[in-house]
Amino acid sequence: MSGVPWDYRAIVEAAIVEGGVARATRVLDMGTGGGERLAQISSLPERTVATEGWAPNVPVAAARLAPLGIRVVHDEGAVDNVDQVDRPSRGRLAFRNAAFDLVINRHEAFAAEEVFRVLGSGGRFITQQADSAGGDAGELIGLPPLASRQFDRLFATAQLEAAGFVVHDGADAIEAISFSDVGAFAWYLRMVPWAVPAFTIDEHRRALERLHESGVPIVVRGLRFWLSARKETRA
């Protein structure tokens, strides 16, 4: 895998503590998954909460994060950001206004207005995202690119600014994932169904066989980006 040129964990840790001084004492992790990445972050404040929308992950995350004193809240999750143009965003967060100093989010859809609401004045939102079009995975088995709006840094910035944020940092890059064989590639497509929603083993068996027979390297490239936005203090 050719990774991105930034360190999401280090960015988050610097937003919590910098130079030995606590910058955030109330943290929310949106879409924590199984809690494994949140558990690796150092200097998490006592008042840290996580949300997770996929029900099977909730008890896994709760078991992992409970020893750290972190509560996991099962929520409905937001509609994919690119689809919020045509559909209600959902994604209401079950917390009071201005409940947090820092909201972090790795590869989770978000309703920008809800994130803005739960942050206190001067609070920060840090997110790392992947292009919802799934990169070029489908093209390897002969499928056309997804007919989708491009979820990129400009799109996310516009959503955040419309909600009232000031976006002050971020970057984007192409991440390349290499697969040792077609079996590993097929497993990947099954595990990330949003990348190629039409994919099934039965329907695309022959395409997978042709890919195997071709002997070409199996590499999927996709857009990744991160952003940091602030809820500016109002006079």
Buried (B, 14 or more C-beta within 10 A) or exposed (E): EEEBEBEBBEBBBBBBBEEEEEBBEBBBBBBBBBBEBBBEBEBBBEBBBBBBBEEEBBEBBBEBBEEBEBEBBBBEBBBBBBBBEEEEBBBBBEBEEBBBBBBBBBBBBBBBBBBBBBBBEEBBBBBBBBBBBBBBBBEBBEBEEBEEBEBBBEBBBEBBEEBBBEBEEBEBBEBEBEBEEBEEBBEBBEEBEEBBEEBEEEEBEEBBEEBBEEEEEBBBEBBBBBBBBBBEEEE
